[in-house]
Structures are given as C-alpha cells and as structure tokens.
Amino acid sequence: MEKEILFSYREESLKIHHTLTEKPSIDNFAFQSHSHNMYEIYLFLSGDGDFVVEGNIVPLERGVLIFTLCGQTHNLLLESDAKPYERIALMFGEKYLPTGCEELLKNASKGGCVAKFNEKEIDWLLESIDILKNADSECAKKSLSISLINLTVHKIMNSSQNANTYDETEDDLVKQIIHYIDRHFGENISLESIERAIYRDKAYLGRRFKEVMGCSIWEYIIRKRIFSARQQLYLTQSVSDAFSVSGFGDYSAFYRKYKKYVGRSPSEDLKQFLE
C-alpha cells in the first residue's frame, strides 16, 4: 500500500492533511474504526467505498463532505482496492469552532453531518491548501488554517444538501445497539443487558456491530464513556464530576482510558481547556 501525504500541517489543536493512497488495501482500510478528540471535516475526492459514522452508512462519491463531532466513532468501508483513495481532512479543537454552528452541531450529533461540494468548491479547497502549503511562516500557516476551517464550516452550513439530507443508509440493528448504549453507557451496562434489550443473540450482535462499526461493542462503550466524561469535565471543571458520570467502577480505570483516548490525563486536559 503506497500512501503519499500531499500536504500536512499540525499543531496541538489543528491538523490538516491531503493524502493520496495509490494502491489502497481493503485489509488495511476496511473496518478501521477510530475517533478523535477534535472536530473533523472529511472531504472525499476519489476511491470506492462507504463511510460509517455512528451506524450511519454514507455512500461516497467525489465532493462528499462529512462533519463529525469530537468522540464520534467512524470508519471507512473500502469496497475495492482498484482505485486510488484521495481525501482531505480538517481537524480542529473546540476553540476553533466558528460561532453560529448550533444547528450544524445538532444535526451532526445524530451521526455526522453530510454535505456535497461541486467541482468549483472542490477547486477552491484545493487552491486554499496550495496557498497554505506555500505560506512562509508557521504563524501564517496557523492563521490560514483557522480561516480555511471557518470558511469550510460555513460552506457546509450553507450547502443545499447539508444537515444529513444526503442519501444516507443505516444498519437498523447496529442503530438499535447504539441507541441503547447512548441511553445506558453511564450505568453497569453489559453485553448481556444489550442482548436482553434487543432480543438477539449477543454473539451475533457483536459480529454485526464489528462488521459495520469496525470496533467491538465494548470498545464503543468505552469511547462513549470517555468523551461524555470529557464534556462533563469542561462543563463543571471538576475531575470528580467527570468520573462520576463516566460509568467506570474505579478511578484508575477511568484515568487510564481517558489518557489513552484523549492523549492526556483528565487534570491535564482541564488545565489546557482553561488556558
């Protein structure tokens, strides 16, 4: 698999990359589930596959943009390794989220927000990446990156095909599992309790969930707990409050998982947020 980074820029709360994989491998891309502690705008340029966000399956074609929230689990289902896979990703922290995005965030909370760029808008974004690439200082690159994110977010909000109106499909069984987890992840949830609630064998539920979401049910529960706790941490500015709603039985487990998924401890994360 030959992967070429056409452009990359990052600082702590910003990450932008334009990447081309000439010979993608289904084994390497299919079902690779992940989540970020930043917002992400993903633009699909070429390839053959679908994108999954929280159980919503989005057919991909050139120009499709998908906006995901912090902590939302997503993955690519590559259908064929015959076509080069090209994409642009803009990732950014809370402090760079433009104002006036309440409706966008509401729509994205249902499983990502989908829009469609035409060729003129794709050219605009590619030209913007070129300008960013040729900026002569880190300060200029950061300023241009923030402007690019701001403009792209507003283009998504103004798109005639935004707010989940693109042709999405979803896996009903997986959505049932996700809805149950969303209601109960702060409790003493188990695979057995999900099995009883959905009236399907837990082994089958686990297999189907992994096929669509690219991670196990339990891995998904852990991610939900951590990013929910993070929201509580920012809201109350209390590590103990974050732990109390996380669903973890002991603090050491909560601490280890928080550091794994966020990249820093709860107290370090709160300190950075306040700064």
NUMARPA-976512 format. One record per residue (C-alpha): residue in three letters; x, y, z; residue number from 1. Coordinates in Angstrom, 1 decimal, padded with zeros to 4 digits. Layout:
// NUMARPA-976512
<res->ALA; east->X; north->Y; up->Z; n->NUM>
...
// end
This chain:
// NUMARPA-976512
<res->MET; east->000.0; north->000.0; up->000.0; n->1>
<res->GLU; east->001.6; north->003.3; up->-001.2; n->2>
<res->LYS; east->000.5; north->006.3; up->000.9; n->3>
<res->GLU; east->001.6; north->009.8; up->000.0; n->4>
<res->ILE; east->001.0; north->012.8; up->002.2; n->5>
<res->LEU; east->000.5; north->015.6; up->-000.4; n->6>
<res->PHE; east->000.2; north->018.2; up->002.4; n->7>
<res->SER; east->000.2; north->018.1; up->006.2; n->8>
<res->TYR; east->000.1; north->020.7; up->008.9; n->9>
<res->ARG; east->-000.5; north->020.3; up->012.6; n->10>
<res->GLU; east->-000.3; north->022.0; up->015.9; n->11>
<res->GLU; east->-001.9; north->020.9; up->019.1; n->12>
<res->SER; east->-005.5; north->021.7; up->018.3; n->13>
<res->LEU; east->-005.2; north->021.8; up->014.5; n->14>
<res->LYS; east->-004.5; north->019.2; up->011.9; n->15>
<res->ILE; east->-004.9; north->019.4; up->008.2; n->16>
<res->HIS; east->-003.8; north->016.7; up->005.7; n->17>
<res->HIS; east->-004.3; north->016.0; up->002.0; n->18>
<res->THR; east->-003.5; north->012.3; up->001.4; n->19>
<res->LEU; east->-003.4; north->010.0; up->-001.6; n->20>
<res->THR; east->-003.1; north->006.2; up->-001.4; n->21>
<res->GLU; east->-002.4; north->004.9; up->-004.9; n->22>
<res->LYS; east->-003.0; north->001.3; up->-004.1; n->23>
<res->PRO; east->-005.3; north->001.0; up->-001.1; n->24>
<res->SER; east->-005.8; north->-002.3; up->000.5; n->25>
<res->ILE; east->-009.2; north->-003.5; up->001.8; n->26>
<res->ASP; east->-007.4; north->-005.3; up->004.6; n->27>
<res->ASN; east->-005.8; north->-002.1; up->005.8; n->28>
<res->PHE; east->-008.7; north->000.3; up->005.4; n->29>
<res->ALA; east->-011.9; north->-001.6; up->005.8; n->30>
<res->PHE; east->-013.3; north->-001.6; up->009.3; n->31>
<res->GLN; east->-010.6; north->000.6; up->010.8; n->32>
<res->SER; east->-012.7; north->002.3; up->013.4; n->33>
<res->HIS; east->-011.4; north->005.4; up->015.3; n->34>
<res->SER; east->-012.5; north->008.6; up->016.9; n->35>
<res->HIS; east->-010.8; north->011.9; up->017.6; n->36>
<res->ASN; east->-010.8; north->014.4; up->020.4; n->37>
<res->MET; east->-011.3; north->017.1; up->017.7; n->38>
<res->TYR; east->-014.0; north->018.0; up->015.2; n->39>
<res->GLU; east->-013.3; north->016.7; up->011.7; n->40>
<res->ILE; east->-014.3; north->017.7; up->008.2; n->41>
<res->TYR; east->-013.6; north->014.9; up->005.8; n->42>
<res->LEU; east->-013.7; north->015.5; up->002.0; n->43>
<res->PHE; east->-013.7; north->012.5; up->-000.3; n->44>
<res->LEU; east->-012.0; north->013.0; up->-003.7; n->45>
<res->SER; east->-011.6; north->009.5; up->-005.2; n->46>
<res->GLY; east->-011.8; north->005.9; up->-004.4; n->47>
<res->ASP; east->-014.5; north->003.2; up->-003.9; n->48>
<res->GLY; east->-016.3; north->002.8; up->-000.6; n->49>
<res->ASP; east->-018.7; north->004.0; up->002.1; n->50>
<res->PHE; east->-018.1; north->006.0; up->005.2; n->51>
<res->VAL; east->-019.7; north->004.9; up->008.5; n->52>
<res->VAL; east->-020.5; north->007.4; up->011.4; n->53>
<res->GLU; east->-022.2; north->006.0; up->014.5; n->54>
<res->GLY; east->-024.0; north->003.4; up->012.4; n->55>
<res->ASN; east->-025.0; north->005.8; up->009.5; n->56>
<res->ILE; east->-023.6; north->004.5; up->006.3; n->57>
<res->VAL; east->-022.8; north->007.2; up->003.8; n->58>
<res->PRO; east->-022.1; north->006.2; up->000.1; n->59>
<res->LEU; east->-019.0; north->008.1; up->-001.1; n->60>
<res->GLU; east->-018.6; north->010.0; up->-004.3; n->61>
<res->ARG; east->-016.4; north->012.9; up->-005.3; n->62>
<res->GLY; east->-017.2; north->016.0; up->-003.3; n->63>
<res->VAL; east->-018.9; north->014.4; up->-000.3; n->64>
<res->LEU; east->-018.1; north->016.2; up->002.9; n->65>
<res->ILE; east->-018.7; north->014.6; up->006.3; n->66>
<res->PHE; east->-018.6; north->016.7; up->009.5; n->67>
<res->THR; east->-018.1; north->014.7; up->012.7; n->68>
<res->LEU; east->-018.0; north->015.7; up->016.4; n->69>
<res->CYS; east->-015.4; north->015.0; up->019.0; n->70>
<res->GLY; east->-015.6; north->011.4; up->020.0; n->71>
<res->GLN; east->-017.9; north->010.1; up->017.2; n->72>
<res->THR; east->-016.8; north->006.7; up->016.0; n->73>
<res->HIS; east->-016.3; north->006.5; up->012.3; n->74>
<res->ASN; east->-014.6; north->004.2; up->009.7; n->75>
<res->LEU; east->-014.2; north->003.6; up->006.0; n->76>
<res->LEU; east->-015.6; north->000.6; up->004.3; n->77>
<res->LEU; east->-013.4; north->000.2; up->001.2; n->78>
<res->GLU; east->-015.2; north->-001.7; up->-001.5; n->79>
<res->SER; east->-012.4; north->-002.0; up->-004.0; n->80>
<res->ASP; east->-008.6; north->-001.5; up->-003.9; n->81>
<res->ALA; east->-008.6; north->-000.9; up->-007.7; n->82>
<res->LYS; east->-009.0; north->002.9; up->-007.4; n->83>
<res->PRO; east->-006.6; north->005.4; up->-005.8; n->84>
<res->TYR; east->-008.1; north->006.7; up->-002.5; n->85>
<res->GLU; east->-007.7; north->010.5; up->-002.1; n->86>
<res->ARG; east->-009.1; north->012.6; up->000.7; n->87>
<res->ILE; east->-008.6; north->015.9; up->002.7; n->88>
<res->ALA; east->-009.2; north->016.1; up->006.4; n->89>
<res->LEU; east->-009.5; north->019.3; up->008.5; n->90>
<res->MET; east->-009.4; north->018.6; up->012.2; n->91>
<res->PHE; east->-009.7; north->021.3; up->014.9; n->92>
<res->GLY; east->-010.3; north->021.7; up->018.6; n->93>
<res->GLU; east->-013.2; north->023.4; up->020.4; n->94>
<res->LYS; east->-011.6; north->026.8; up->020.4; n->95>
<res->TYR; east->-011.5; north->026.9; up->016.6; n->96>
<res->LEU; east->-015.2; north->026.1; up->016.1; n->97>
<res->PRO; east->-016.9; north->029.1; up->014.4; n->98>
<res->THR; east->-019.8; north->030.8; up->016.1; n->99>
<res->GLY; east->-023.3; north->030.2; up->015.0; n->100>
<res->CYS; east->-022.9; north->026.4; up->014.5; n->101>
<res->GLU; east->-025.7; north->025.3; up->016.8; n->102>
<res->GLU; east->-027.8; north->023.7; up->014.1; n->103>
<res->LEU; east->-024.8; north->022.0; up->012.5; n->104>
<res->LEU; east->-023.8; north->020.5; up->015.8; n->105>
<res->LYS; east->-027.4; north->019.3; up->016.5; n->106>
<res->ASN; east->-027.5; north->017.6; up->013.1; n->107>
<res->ALA; east->-024.1; north->016.1; up->013.5; n->108>
<res->SER; east->-025.0; north->014.6; up->016.8; n->109>
<res->LYS; east->-027.3; north->012.2; up->015.0; n->110>
<res->GLY; east->-024.3; north->010.6; up->013.3; n->111>
<res->GLY; east->-022.3; north->013.1; up->011.4; n->112>
<res->CYS; east->-023.5; north->015.9; up->009.0; n->113>
<res->VAL; east->-023.2; north->015.3; up->005.3; n->114>
<res->ALA; east->-022.8; north->017.9; up->002.6; n->115>
<res->LYS; east->-021.7; north->017.9; up->-001.1; n->116>
<res->PHE; east->-019.2; north->020.2; up->-002.8; n->117>
<res->ASN; east->-019.4; north->020.8; up->-006.5; n->118>
<res->GLU; east->-016.3; north->020.9; up->-008.7; n->119>
<res->LYS; east->-015.9; north->024.7; up->-008.3; n->120>
<res->GLU; east->-015.9; north->024.3; up->-004.5; n->121>
<res->ILE; east->-013.5; north->021.4; up->-004.6; n->122>
<res->ASP; east->-011.1; north->023.5; up->-006.7; n->123>
<res->TRP; east->-011.5; north->026.3; up->-004.1; n->124>
<res->LEU; east->-010.5; north->024.0; up->-001.3; n->125>
<res->LEU; east->-007.5; north->022.5; up->-003.2; n->126>
<res->GLU; east->-006.3; north->026.0; up->-004.1; n->127>
<res->SER; east->-006.6; north->027.0; up->-000.4; n->128>
<res->ILE; east->-004.5; north->024.0; up->000.5; n->129>
<res->ASP; east->-001.9; north->025.1; up->-002.0; n->130>
<res->ILE; east->-001.8; north->028.6; up->-000.5; n->131>
<res->LEU; east->-001.4; north->027.1; up->002.9; n->132>
<res->LYS; east->001.4; north->024.9; up->001.7; n->133>
<res->ASN; east->003.3; north->027.9; up->000.4; n->134>
<res->ALA; east->002.9; north->030.1; up->003.4; n->135>
<res->ASP; east->006.3; north->031.4; up->004.6; n->136>
<res->SER; east->005.9; north->031.0; up->008.4; n->137>
<res->GLU; east->004.2; north->028.9; up->011.0; n->138>
<res->CYS; east->002.2; north->031.9; up->012.2; n->139>
<res->ALA; east->000.9; north->032.4; up->008.7; n->140>
<res->LYS; east->000.0; north->028.7; up->008.3; n->141>
<res->LYS; east->-001.9; north->028.7; up->011.6; n->142>
<res->SER; east->-003.8; north->031.8; up->010.6; n->143>
<res->LEU; east->-004.7; north->030.5; up->007.2; n->144>
<res->SER; east->-005.7; north->027.1; up->008.6; n->145>
<res->ILE; east->-008.2; north->028.8; up->011.0; n->146>
<res->SER; east->-009.6; north->030.8; up->008.2; n->147>
<res->LEU; east->-009.9; north->027.7; up->006.0; n->148>
<res->ILE; east->-011.7; north->025.8; up->008.7; n->149>
<res->ASN; east->-014.1; north->028.7; up->009.3; n->150>
<res->LEU; east->-015.0; north->029.2; up->005.7; n->151>
<res->THR; east->-015.4; north->025.4; up->005.1; n->152>
<res->VAL; east->-017.7; north->025.0; up->008.1; n->153>
<res->HIS; east->-019.9; north->027.9; up->006.8; n->154>
<res->LYS; east->-019.9; north->026.4; up->003.3; n->155>
<res->ILE; east->-021.2; north->023.1; up->004.8; n->156>
<res->MET; east->-023.9; north->025.0; up->006.7; n->157>
<res->ASN; east->-024.9; north->026.9; up->003.5; n->158>
<res->SER; east->-024.9; north->023.8; up->001.3; n->159>
<res->SER; east->-028.2; north->022.9; up->-000.2; n->160>
<res->GLN; east->-027.5; north->019.3; up->000.7; n->161>
<res->ASN; east->-026.4; north->019.7; up->004.3; n->162>
<res->ALA; east->-027.8; north->018.5; up->007.6; n->163>
<res->ASN; east->-028.0; north->014.8; up->006.8; n->164>
<res->THR; east->-030.1; north->015.3; up->003.7; n->165>
<res->TYR; east->-027.6; north->013.4; up->001.5; n->166>
<res->ASP; east->-028.6; north->009.8; up->000.5; n->167>
<res->GLU; east->-027.7; north->008.0; up->003.7; n->168>
<res->THR; east->-028.5; north->004.5; up->004.7; n->169>
<res->GLU; east->-028.1; north->002.8; up->008.0; n->170>
<res->ASP; east->-028.0; north->-000.6; up->009.6; n->171>
<res->ASP; east->-031.1; north->-000.9; up->011.8; n->172>
<res->LEU; east->-029.6; north->-003.5; up->014.2; n->173>
<res->VAL; east->-026.5; north->-001.5; up->014.7; n->174>
<res->LYS; east->-028.5; north->001.7; up->015.3; n->175>
<res->GLN; east->-030.6; north->-000.2; up->017.9; n->176>
<res->ILE; east->-027.4; north->-001.1; up->019.7; n->177>
<res->ILE; east->-026.0; north->002.4; up->019.5; n->178>
<res->HIS; east->-029.3; north->003.9; up->020.8; n->179>
<res->TYR; east->-029.3; north->001.5; up->023.8; n->180>
<res->ILE; east->-025.7; north->002.3; up->024.6; n->181>
<res->ASP; east->-026.4; north->006.1; up->024.3; n->182>
<res->ARG; east->-029.1; north->005.7; up->027.0; n->183>
<res->HIS; east->-027.2; north->003.4; up->029.3; n->184>
<res->PHE; east->-023.4; north->003.8; up->029.0; n->185>
<res->GLY; east->-023.2; north->005.5; up->032.4; n->186>
<res->GLU; east->-024.7; north->002.5; up->034.1; n->187>
<res->ASN; east->-023.5; north->-001.0; up->034.7; n->188>
<res->ILE; east->-024.0; north->-002.0; up->031.0; n->189>
<res->SER; east->-023.1; north->-005.4; up->029.7; n->190>
<res->LEU; east->-023.4; north->-007.4; up->026.5; n->191>
<res->GLU; east->-026.0; north->-009.5; up->028.3; n->192>
<res->SER; east->-028.1; north->-006.4; up->029.0; n->193>
<res->ILE; east->-027.9; north->-005.4; up->025.4; n->194>
<res->GLU; east->-028.9; north->-008.9; up->024.4; n->195>
<res->ARG; east->-032.0; north->-008.8; up->026.6; n->196>
<res->ALA; east->-033.0; north->-005.4; up->025.4; n->197>
<res->ILE; east->-032.7; north->-006.1; up->021.6; n->198>
<res->TYR; east->-033.8; north->-009.8; up->021.8; n->199>
<res->ARG; east->-030.9; north->-011.1; up->019.7; n->200>
<res->ASP; east->-028.0; north->-013.4; up->020.5; n->201>
<res->LYS; east->-025.0; north->-011.4; up->021.8; n->202>
<res->ALA; east->-022.6; north->-013.3; up->019.6; n->203>
<res->TYR; east->-024.5; north->-012.2; up->016.5; n->204>
<res->LEU; east->-024.9; north->-008.7; up->017.8; n->205>
<res->GLY; east->-021.1; north->-008.5; up->018.4; n->206>
<res->ARG; east->-020.3; north->-009.8; up->014.9; n->207>
<res->ARG; east->-022.7; north->-007.5; up->013.1; n->208>
<res->PHE; east->-021.6; north->-004.4; up->015.1; n->209>
<res->LYS; east->-017.9; north->-005.1; up->014.3; n->210>
<res->GLU; east->-018.7; north->-005.6; up->010.6; n->211>
<res->VAL; east->-020.3; north->-002.1; up->010.4; n->212>
<res->MET; east->-018.6; north->-000.1; up->013.0; n->213>
<res->GLY; east->-015.1; north->-001.6; up->012.8; n->214>
<res->CYS; east->-014.8; north->-002.0; up->016.6; n->215>
<res->SER; east->-016.3; north->-004.2; up->019.3; n->216>
<res->ILE; east->-019.4; north->-003.1; up->021.2; n->217>
<res->TRP; east->-017.3; north->-002.8; up->024.4; n->218>
<res->GLU; east->-014.7; north->-000.6; up->022.7; n->219>
<res->TYR; east->-017.6; north->001.6; up->021.5; n->220>
<res->ILE; east->-019.0; north->001.8; up->025.1; n->221>
<res->ILE; east->-015.6; north->002.9; up->026.4; n->222>
<res->ARG; east->-015.2; north->005.6; up->023.9; n->223>
<res->LYS; east->-018.7; north->006.9; up->024.7; n->224>
<res->ARG; east->-017.9; north->007.0; up->028.4; n->225>
<res->ILE; east->-014.7; north->008.9; up->027.9; n->226>
<res->PHE; east->-016.0; north->011.6; up->025.6; n->227>
<res->SER; east->-019.1; north->012.0; up->027.7; n->228>
<res->ALA; east->-016.9; north->012.4; up->030.8; n->229>
<res->ARG; east->-014.8; north->015.0; up->028.9; n->230>
<res->GLN; east->-017.9; north->017.1; up->028.1; n->231>
<res->GLN; east->-018.8; north->017.0; up->031.8; n->232>
<res->LEU; east->-015.3; north->017.9; up->032.7; n->233>
<res->TYR; east->-015.4; north->021.0; up->030.6; n->234>
<res->LEU; east->-018.9; north->021.9; up->031.8; n->235>
<res->THR; east->-018.3; north->021.6; up->035.6; n->236>
<res->GLN; east->-014.4; north->022.0; up->035.6; n->237>
<res->SER; east->-014.4; north->019.1; up->038.1; n->238>
<res->VAL; east->-012.5; north->015.8; up->037.5; n->239>
<res->SER; east->-014.5; north->014.1; up->040.2; n->240>
<res->ASP; east->-017.8; north->015.1; up->038.4; n->241>
<res->ALA; east->-016.4; north->013.8; up->035.1; n->242>
<res->PHE; east->-015.6; north->010.5; up->036.8; n->243>
<res->SER; east->-019.0; north->010.2; up->038.5; n->244>
<res->VAL; east->-020.9; north->010.2; up->035.2; n->245>
<res->SER; east->-018.4; north->008.1; up->033.3; n->246>
<res->GLY; east->-019.7; north->004.7; up->034.2; n->247>
<res->PHE; east->-016.3; north->003.4; up->035.3; n->248>
<res->GLY; east->-016.2; north->001.5; up->038.6; n->249>
<res->ASP; east->-012.9; north->002.8; up->039.8; n->250>
<res->TYR; east->-010.9; north->005.9; up->039.1; n->251>
<res->SER; east->-007.7; north->004.1; up->038.0; n->252>
<res->ALA; east->-009.5; north->002.5; up->035.0; n->253>
<res->PHE; east->-011.1; north->005.9; up->034.2; n->254>
<res->TYR; east->-007.7; north->007.6; up->034.3; n->255>
<res->ARG; east->-006.0; north->005.0; up->032.1; n->256>
<res->LYS; east->-008.7; north->005.1; up->029.4; n->257>
<res->TYR; east->-009.0; north->008.9; up->029.5; n->258>
<res->LYS; east->-005.3; north->009.2; up->028.8; n->259>
<res->LYS; east->-005.5; north->006.6; up->026.1; n->260>
<res->TYR; east->-008.3; north->008.3; up->024.1; n->261>
<res->VAL; east->-007.7; north->011.9; up->024.8; n->262>
<res->GLY; east->-003.9; north->011.9; up->024.9; n->263>
<res->ARG; east->-003.6; north->013.5; up->028.4; n->264>
<res->SER; east->-004.9; north->012.9; up->031.9; n->265>
<res->PRO; east->-008.2; north->014.5; up->033.0; n->266>
<res->SER; east->-006.4; north->017.1; up->035.1; n->267>
<res->GLU; east->-004.0; north->018.0; up->032.3; n->268>
<res->ASP; east->-006.9; north->018.2; up->029.8; n->269>
<res->LEU; east->-008.9; north->020.5; up->032.1; n->270>
<res->LYS; east->-005.8; north->022.7; up->032.5; n->271>
<res->GLN; east->-005.3; north->023.1; up->028.8; n->272>
<res->PHE; east->-009.0; north->023.8; up->028.3; n->273>
<res->LEU; east->-009.0; north->026.5; up->030.9; n->274>
<res->GLU; east->-005.9; north->028.0; up->029.3; n->275>
// end
